[in-house]
Amino acid sequence: MSPFKGIALKLISVILFVIMSALIKATSDHVPPGQAVFFRSFFAIPVILGWLALRGDLQTGLRVASPMGHFWRGFVGTAAMGLMFGGLGLLPLPEVTALGYAAPLLTVVFAAMFLDERVGVFRFGAVALGLVGVLVVLSPRLSALAGETVETVQAVGAVMVLLGATCAALAHIYIRKMVATEQTSAIVFYFSLTSTLLSLLTIPFGWVIPGGTEILLLILAGLLGGSAQIFMTSAYRFADASVVAPFDYASMLFALLIGYFVFSEVPTMQMLIGAALVIVAGLIIILRERHLGLKRGRARSARTPQV
């Protein structure tokens, strides 16, 4: 294990994901979300295949035990991506990032509902705190749902991002179930393949012919997205999840910087307060998971027969 290397890889993946989102946002005035999903997914595939080839896992790394599991994970993951991309075209980048933090909070709830995981009062309290933060971010948007104003369009964007976070949480539940039988490389590859194919179903809803600059930005978004997945996966090979996971929240810093300097987006104090509450809640859950993981590890060691 090399915690510092794991943290460095995680930070690289976070930066790449935020830049990818910024590239998608830069094309969102002309390119519909479904088409953006296609570019993001299709051009990630060669990056992932190249990574597997370098590792010597090209033949064994793509074997699957549950094809339908990959399909359903891909389905909800594609829905999450499309909704998030739609929200990027309607909301500031930092706000989309803050609302996206609802996904790990909802994962805790869904794990209790669908995986029969025991979730105590401590973690449910943290989830409640995080959801309060989400409501703080959402409240100015939801108050403008009536009418045909710019504020109404932004409210629709906020709802799309929150639905996207919900789908992302469901995708995390599928991944938790799949890792018991599926290789990580297969989960990553078949998600990109499934989302590429599913995105083609949106062609009747109005794909466009992107301009030269837009095509370059979309291709780059796909390449960066695939690379970010690889860096993120590699980070967990060098450090425990409890060490690496908190650095997901560094994405807010990068989103604020890119939003301000590239898109001239100035965050409101209410958005920052709400984001802070969500981040604190997420960190509490991560620390609690680490504590419970250590306790489970000690319990397993105590039950292991000593030779």
Summary of the structure (lengths in Angstrom):
residues: 307
radius of gyration: 19.5
end to end distance: 26.1
largest distance: 72.7
contacts: 1058
relative contact order: 0.21
helix: 80%
strand: 0%
